[in-house]
Amino acid sequence: AEVATADQPDIDSTPGNNDPDEDDQDSVTIMAPQIDLSLTKTAVPTTVVVGENVTFNINLANAGPSVATGVVVEDRLPSGISFQCALASQGTYDAQTGFWTVGTVSAGQTPTLSIIGRVDTPGNKTNTAQVFAADQPDIDSTPGNNDPDEDDQDSATIEAPLIDLSLTKSVDDATPDVGENVTFTIIVSNAGPD
């Protein structure tokens, strides 16, 4: 803003001359809120026997500079893993939708979510989490666009080994006399693939 005209002379500035060094002109820079949400995802353990539990951990961070509001993270368990429970440091996780409604995340804050699932089928399973929504624009990513190259999305893969066990048993003398020793041999094989 600048004083454009005055009826009397100004002793130290000239109205309307667009000189930012004079005291009759000033400006304010308004910066739109910006956030920098990122997340990391891990699985513990990474090799799980069918019927046992795995824990998927998400660490969400806001590098700022602004406070993020309306933050929602999407994390749906993959096929072959049954939801058991979830523990969020803030907000709530809905296993039906796969949405962790985090809410407000201040700059420098790191909310966490742990999802425990039971492994029901063998094979590799990848669990992906991504920032799905936020009220402010993110500096270097777009929420909800399913882009694995952005820092607001991460995946963790577990292995549930697939085995094919077989057993053979043999005896060295199938018709021993009473009091004679016999030797049984048992061989266990794994045709895999793990």
Secondary structure, 3 states (H helix, E strand, C coil): CECCCCCCCCCCCCCCCCCCCCCCECCCCCCCCCECEEEEEEEECCECCCCCEEEEEEEEEECCCCCEEEEEEEECCCCCEEEEEEEECCCEEECCCCEEEEEEECCCCCCEEEEEEEECCCEEEEEEEEEEECCCCECCCCCCCCCCCCCCEEEEEEEECCCCEEEEEEECCCCCCCCCCCCEEEEEEECCCC
